[in-house]
Amino acid sequence: MENYFIGIAVLICSAIISLFFKNQSTKLKCVSIGAILAACATVSAATKALIVGNQECILHLGSIFQNVRFVLDNLSAFFVIFISIMSTLAIIYSNGYLTPYINKGKDVSAHCIFLAMLMASMLLVVTCQNALLFLIIWELMSLSSFFLVIFEHEKKEVINSGIKYLVYMHVSVIFIILFFVLLSTNAMSLDFMTFKEAIKDNANLANLIFIFGFIGFGIKAGFVPFHNWLPDAHPQAPSHVSAMMSGVMIKTGIYGILRTIQFTSIPKIAVIYAILILTAITALYGIAYATVQKDIKKMLAYSSIENIGIIGIGISIYMLATYFNHPIMALLGLCGSLVHILNHSIFKELLFLSAGSVYVKTHTKDMEVLGGLIKKMPMTALCFIIGGIAICALPPFNGFVSEFLIYLSFIKALAIDNFGVFIAILFAFSALALVGTMAILCFTKTISITFLGLERSEKAQSIETDNPKSMLIPMGLLGSACFVIGLFPQYIFQYALKPASVLIENPQAGETIAFLSSVSKYILILVGLILVITIVKKLISKTPQIYSTWGCGYNKLTSKVQYSAASYVSPFSSILKPLFKRNTDVRKAKGLFPKEAHYEAEFDDIEEVYVINPIIKLDEKFLSKFEKIQNGDIQQYIRVGLIFLAIALIAALILG
């Protein structure tokens, strides 16, 4: 594992060295070079682990940590590869994205440090095999991402979102601590290797540990109802940070859940059904709220919740199939989930970077004031369209591959002669189909309102050129990856078999690989036909003649007669009205020749309105009763401290 640690050392050193440069752009370039070198080293180490076998390193860190093992097994190596590549592309992109901020005098020194820290902590957290050190690295990951989120800390809404994110992460870590305390006390060790053996004969304890682990890691991943931090933090963070968090960081929560399954084995059937229902609801909830957003980054944040739900459905299918001893169904569900982890990291990072490119040029995330950008930002528009098609799971792009595998697992489940399984699969199948339909509605709205039609404001009209190469090249590479994976699904499935082998012994996938090879041929034929039709059309088409026709009273089309984002999804939002808390601002047209009319709709998250906000108000009301203590009197502070110390000592004596 020498290359792995060399890569992380180079990354951290590049961030430290960047502090010695006065030029802000040079700081970013220094960290970018460090990230590229680190990615080369860590990816080579992870690739070696996938080919040769597990790579292990033992560090002697004193009596507290004992001997700490860092292991690159198949699961860790899978995560290390895409964490390295995706994070590096986002850091390269930041060179162009942050240029306007640098031109305004913004200091990016701390930002460079935290970018490197986030990438390094994500790489370390998926290889560390010591519970205590894992928790420390996990906290470093949360803290570094918090400081990246509040990059524009002069804005009140950014600080509020950052604090909310930090609170959720600490609620998450409470459950993770409970998870590790139960495991380590029963194993009498902090080493991951001892956990499974220690609880294998105690099914009730294993179920409790699984629940703690799922909640703790599920908050980081963004499962409903633990998702509320995600739609606030992602829109406020710089776009390359949003891309790293949504495309990569939330997957560490999924990594934690997979390790939880490895430690505890499959939970009891009631828990599996509960997880399947929860993950399906997460997917439906996420895409429903994504569809009604007009903030392009908030829409993408809710879409991440949807895709985390899809990943969760695949994991649930794997657990269900393992419980009923159906290996093919288990393999398809788990591999579908693993492939979707990779695919989502690619197309969601592509979408966030594309949205960031739009924001850099227009200084707005509101798609209602955009439009017509495909003419002025053709590469950005093309990349967003590719990402949109991929996330809708349409061929020939990569999103189709992973969801297709999950659908195949549903079909294989029909062989299980159990009514409960049939109902669960029917529910999951219906949910995933509905999610796909809503995703198409969501992204056709976003693409058409943002990039097509006429410009809706001066912000959209003022754009002259597309963004610099430092932003377009990472987007182009991600778009190409979406296309290549979609063309050859059999190879990405074979790649997913390696990490799947950590949870499934000797996975047999010859039939599935052959089937996916056939699917690949049909996709290639489809792409070939599209190319032939396009070329023939170009050859035989003539320059169209334009004739003026009666304009029905309109001399010239204006942006005011185009669909808005709200009107595009109005039939959908009306059908699902009980799920949304709609706030409207309406100024009706008056008189025979009205000069103005206005309609604006905002959709609040019902969980935030009816659950989170009331809890916050109760908390504020309770804490306000202690305001008198904060009077600046040091003697009173000492007196209060002594009282609490006495209470703590008495409680300790009683419990002792």
N, C-alpha and C positions, 0 to 999 in steps of 0.2 A: 504493500500500500504506500510505498514511498512517493510515487507520483501524486497520489491523492493528497497527502499532507504537504508536499511541495507546492501543489496548486493553490491550496488554501493559504499557505504562508505567502506566496507571491501576491495573492489577492489582497491580503491584509497589509503587506508592505507597500503595495502600490497606493493604497489609500493614505498611509502615513506619509509617504514620499510626496503625495499631491499637496500636502499642507505647506511644503517648502516653496511651492510656486506662487508667484504673485498674480499671474494671469489666471482668471477664473476658467477660461476655456481650456487652458493647459491642464488644470486640475482634473477636469472631466476626461480629457484625453489620456491622462496618466492612469486613471482608474479603469478606463475602457481597455487599455493595453493590458493592464493587470488581469482584468476579467477574461480577456481572450486567452492569455497564457494559462490562467487558472483552469479555464474550461478545457483546453487541450490536455492538460495534465490529469484532471479529474475524470474526464471522459475516457481517456486511455486506460486509467486504472479500473474504471467501472466495466469497460469493454473486456478487459483481461479477466475480470471476475466472472463475467457472463460466459466467456469461452472456456477458461481453464477451470474455474471453480472458486469457491469462497476465498477471499483475501482477508487476513486478520492481523491486527496490530494491538499489542498490549502495552499500555502506558502505566507506569507506577506513579501514582499521584498522592501518595501519603496514606495515613491511617484512616482519614475521613472517607475518601473515595475508594480506597483499596486499589486493586488492580483493575484498571478500566480497559475494556475491550472495545475497539472500533472494528466493525466487521462490514465488509462489502460482500453480502450474499446476493442472490439473484434479485430479491425485492429491493434492497438498498441500491444496488447498481442501476436498476431500472429508474429509480427516482433521481439518482445522482446525475444520470445522463441528461434527462430533460430539464432538471433544475439548472445545470451548468449552461446548457445551450440557450434556454429561454431567458435566463437572467442576463446573460452576456448580450443578447440581442437588444434587450430593454435598456441596458446601460449604454450601449453604442447609440441607440436612438436618442438618449438623453442629451447628447452633444448638440443636436439640432433643436430639440424641444426647449432646452433651457437658455438658448442664445438670447431670445428677447428679454428674459429676466436678467441675464448678465449685462446686457446693454443698458438696462435701467439701474445698474449698480448693485444687483443682488449678489451676496456672497454665498457660494455653493460649497465651501470647505466642509461644513458639517454634513451637508447632503452627500458628498462623496464618501465620507467615512461611513455613514449609515447605509448607503447602497452596498458597499463592500461587506459591511457587517451582516446585512440581511442575507446576501448571497452565501456568505461563509456559514452563518448559523443554520440556514436551510440544508446546506451540504452536510454539516456535522450532525444535525438532529436525526438524519435518516441512517446514520452509521453508528452512532453512539449506543452502546449496549449496557450502560450503567444508569440506573434509575435517577440517582441524585444529579449526576452531571447532565443527563438528558433534560431534567427540569430547568437547570441553569441555562443551558443552551436554548431551550424553548422560550424562556423569559427574555433572553437576548434577542431572539427572533421577533417577539412581540414588541419589545421596546424600540428596536431599530426601525421596524415598520411604522410604529407610532410617530417617531420623529420625522420619518419620510412623509407620512400623511399630512402633518402640520407644517409642510414646507412654506405655505403662505400663511404663517401664524398671525399676521396682522389682521386677518379677516376673522370676525367673531364666529361665523358658521363653521370655519375650518377647525378652530380650537374646540368648539362644541362636539363636532364629529370625531375629532381625535380623542377627546376624553371619553366619549361614549364607547369608542373602539377599545380603549384601554380598560375600561370597566368590564366589558364583556370578556376580554382576554383573561382578566384576573378571576372572573367567575369560572371561566374554563379551567384555569390552572388549579382551582380548588378541587374540582372533580378529578383532575389528572393526579393530583397529590394523593387523594383518597385511593385512587386506582393503584398507584404504586406502593402506598403504605400497606394495603392489604396483600399485595403480591410479595413485597419484600419481607414483611413480618412472617408470613407463612413459609417463605423460602429460606429465611434467615440469611439473605444475601441481596445485594443490589444488582447482581448480574442477571440480565435477561435470560440467559441460558438455563437458569435454575427455576424459572417461574412456572413453566408448564407442568413439570414433574411435581411441584409442591402442591398444586391444587387439583390434580387430575382425579382424585378420589372424593372430592367435595363439590358436588354439582351445584348445590345452592349457593355456596360461596363463589363459584365460578360465574354463575349467572349475575350475582350482585356486582362482581368485579367488571363483567362485561358491560353492564348498564352504566357504571361510573365511567368506564373508558369511552363508551359511545357518546355519552353526554359531554364529557370533557373535550374529546377530539371533535365531536360533532359541532360544538360551538365555533371552533376554529374553521371547520369546513363550511359552515353556514346552513345547516339543516334547520328547517322550520320546526319548532318555534324559537330557535336560537339564532336566527338570521338577522336580527334587527340592526346590528352594527354595520352590516355589509353595504346596504344601499346608501348609507350616510358617508362611510369612510371612502369608498371607491370614487365617487364623483368629486370629492374635495381634494384628493391626492393628485399630484402630477400624473400625467397619463402613463409614463413609463413605470411609475410606482404602482398604479392601478393594474397595469399589465402583469407586473411581477406578483402582486398580491392575488389577483384573480386567476391568472394563468398558472401560478406556481405555488404560492404560499398556502392557499387554502387546501391544496392537495396534501400538505403535510398532515392535515387533519384526517384525510383518508388513509394516509400511511399509518397513522396511529391506530385507526380502527382495524386495519388489516393485521397489525401486530397484536392488537387486542384479541382478535379471533385466533391468532397463532398461539397466544398464551392460554386462553380459556377454553379453546375448542368451540364447537357449535353450541349456542345456548338452547334452552328449551323451546319447544315449538311456539308457545304463546309469545315469547319475546321475538322470535323470527317474524311472526305475522305482524306484530306491532311495528317492527322496524320497516317491513315492507309497506305497510299503510303509511307510516310517517314519511318515508322517502318518496312515495308516489304523491302524497299531499305536497311535499316540498317542491317537486317538479311542477305540479299544477299551479301552486301558489306563486312560484317564481315567475313562470311565463305569463300568468294572468296579470300580474303587476307590471311586468316588463312591457306588455302590450299597450298599456294606457299611459306610459310615461312620455313626456316630451323632452326631458333632459336626456340627451343621448348617452351620457355616461351612467346615469342612474338606471336607464333601461338596460344597459349592458351588465350592471351590477345585479339587478334582479334576474337577468338571464343566467348569470353565474349560479344563482340559487337553484334555478331550474335544472342546470346541468349537473350540479352536485346531487340533486334528487335522482337524475338518471343513473349516475354512478352508483348511488345508494341502492337503486332498484336492482342493478346487476349484482351487487354484493348480497342483497337479500335473496335473490334467486339462487346464488351459489350456496348460501347457508341452508335454504329450504331443500335444495337438491341433495346436499350432503346429509341432511337429517334423514331423508328418505332413500339414501343410498342410490342416487342416480348420477353416476360420474360424468356422463356426456353433458347433461343439463348443467351440472355444477361447473364444468370447464367452460362452457359457452357463457354462462352468467359471469363468472370471474374474469375471463379473458375479455368479454365485452366491456366490463367495468374498467379493466386496466387499459384497454385500447382507448376508451373514452377519456380516461385521465390524461393520456398523452394527446389525443385529438383536441380536447377542450383547451389544454394549455396552448396549443398552436393557434387554433382559430380565435380563441378569446383574446390572446395577446395581440393577434393581428387586428382584431376589431377595436381594442382599446388604443393601440398605436394609431390606427386610422382616425379614430375619433379625436385623438390628441392632435393630429395633423390639421384637422378641421378647426380645432380650438385655437391653435397657434395663429392661424390666418384670420379667423373671424372674432376671436375673444368672446365666444359664446358657446354654450352647450345646448341652447334651446333650438331644437330643430324647426320650430315654428317660424323662426326668422331667417332660415337658411333657404336652400333651394338653388337649383341651377349650377351646383358646384362641379358636376361631372365635366363641364366644358372648361373650367379653369383649373381644376385639380384632377386630371384624368387618372393618374397613377393611384392617388389616394382613393378615388372613387372605385377604381377597379379592385383594389385590395379589400375595401370594405364590402363590395359585392361578393367577392370570393368568400370572405369570412361569413357573410350572411347566408350564402347558399350552403356552406359547410355546416353551419350551426343548425340549419333547418334539416340536416340529415338527407340531403338530396345528392344523388350521384351526378358527376363523377368526383365528388370531393370527400374528404376524410370523415366527416361527421356521419356519413351514410354507413361506413364500415362498422363502427362500434355499435350503433343502434340496431343494425342488421343482425349482429351477433346476439344481442339481447332478445330481439324478436325470435331468433332461432331457438334460444333457450326456452322461450314460452311454448313454442311448438313441441319441443322435446318433452316438456312437462306434462303433455297430454297422456303420456305413457304411464304416469303415476296414477294408480287406482285409489284416489282419495278425494272425497268431496270437498274438504277444506282447501286442499291444494288447487283444485279446479276453480273454486270461487276466488282464491287469492290471485291466481294467474289471470283469470278473466278481468279482475279489477286492475291489475298491473298493466295488462295489455291495453285495456280501454284508456287508462290514464296516459300511457305513453303515446298512443295514437292521438289523443286529444291534445297532448303537449306538442306533438309535431304539427298539428293543424294550426294551433295558436302561434307557434314559432314562425310559420310562414306568414301569417297575418302581421305579426310584430315586425318582422324584418322587411317585408314588402312596404310597410308603412314607413319605416325608418329610412330605407334606401330612396324611396320615391320622394318623400318630403324633404330630405336633406340634399339629395344629389340631382334630382330631376326637376323638370318644370322651369319656372322663372324665379329669379331671385326675389325673396320676400322682404329684403331690407337693404340698407346701404352697406351693412357689414358684409353681406354676401356679394354685393356688386363691386366692392372695393378690392376684391382679390384679383391679382394679376398673374401670378405664377404658382406652381406647386411648390412643395417643401424641398429642402436640400437633400442631397444623397444620403447623408448620415441618418436621416429619418426614413427615406424611401427604400434603401437597401435592406434593412431588417424586415420591413413590411413585405418586400418582394420575396425574400427567402422564406418567410412564413407562408405566404400565398402559394409559393411553389411546393412547399411541403404538403399543404392541404391537397393539392392536385395529385402529386405523386403517390401519396398514401391511398387516395381514393382510387387510383388506377390499379394498384397492386395490393389488394387487401390481404392476400395470402401471406405476404412477407411480414406485415405488421402483426398479424395473428401469430405467426411463428415466433416473433420477437416477444410477444406477450406471454408465450408459454413458459419462458424462463422465470419471470417473477411469479407466475401462477404455480410453479412447481414447489414454492415455499409452503403453500397451503394445500396443494393436491399432489400426492405422491404418484410419480410416473404417469403424467397426463398423456392419454392416447388421443391424438388429434388428426390422424392420417386422413380419415373420411372428410373432416371439416376443411382441411387444407386443400384437398382435391376439389371440394365443392366451391371454395372461395376462388380457386384458380379458374374454374368455369365462369364464375361471376366476373372475374377480372377480364376474361375474354369478351364477354358481352358488353362490359363498360368500355373497353377499347374499341369495339365495333361501333358503339354509340358515339364516342368521341370522333372516330373516323368519319362517320356519316355526317356529323355536324360540320366537320372541316370541309368535306367534299361539297356539301350543299352551299356553304359559305363561299368557297372558291368559285363554283359554277355561277352562283348569283352575281359575284363580282365581274365575271367574264362576260355574261350575257346582258347584264343590266345596263340601261342607258340613263343618261342624265334626265331626271324627271322634269317635265314642263309644269310650270306653276301658273295656275289660273286664279284670278280673283273671283270669289263667289260672294253671295249675299251673306253678310256677317250677322244677320238676325238682330241688328241694332247695335252691335259692338264694332267699333272701328278698329280696336286693338285689344288683344288679350292682355290682362293685367294679372299681377300676383293675387289680387283680392278675390278673383273668381276661381282660384285653385282650391283643391281640398286642403284642409289643415290636418295636422296630426290627430286632433281631437275628433274632427268630423269623420276621418277615415275609420276610426275604431268605435265610433258612436254606437252602431248596432250591437257590437260585442259588449261594450261597457254597459249598455242598457239591459242586456240579457242577464249579466252577472252583477246587477246593481247592488244586491245585498253584500257582496264581497268587498265593496269599495266605499270609502268615506270621501264623497265628492264635494269639493268646494268650488263654487262657480262665481265668476265676476261678469255680470251681464249689464250692458247698456243697450237697450233696444232702440231701433231706428224710429225717429219721430218725424211726422210731417210728410208731405207729398214728395219733397226732394231732400231726404235726410243727408246730412253732411258726414255723420259718423255713426257707427254701430260697433259694439265690442262684445266678444264672448271669450271667456277664458275658463278652463276647467283644470283643477289640480286634484290628484287622487292621493289621499293619505293612506298609509299602511294601517289597517284596522287593528293589528296587534299593538302598534305604537299608540294609537288613539285610545283604545279601550283597556289596554293592559299596562304598557310601559309608562305612559304619562301619568295615570292615576297612582302608580307605585311611586313615581318620582315626587308627585305632589304630597303624598303621605309622608315620604321621607323628609321632604323640606319642612313640612309642618312639625314633625317630631324634632328635627334638629334645631328648628327655630326656638324651641323651649330652652336650649342651652346657650343662646346668644349672650345672656347676661354674664356667663363665665368669661367670655372674651372681653374683659374690661381693662386689660393692661396691668392688672394688679398681680405682681409676681408671687406675693404671699398667698393669694387665693389659688393660683395655679399649683403651688407646692402643696397646699392643703387638699385640693381635689386629687392630686396625684397620690398623696399618702392614703387617702380614703380608698381609692381604687386598689392600691397596693395591699392594704389591710384586707379588703374583700377577697382579693386573689389568693392571699396566704391562707385565709380561713377556708376558702373553697378547696384549696389544695390539701389542707389537713383533713377536711371531711372526706374528700374523695380518696385520699391516701389510706 
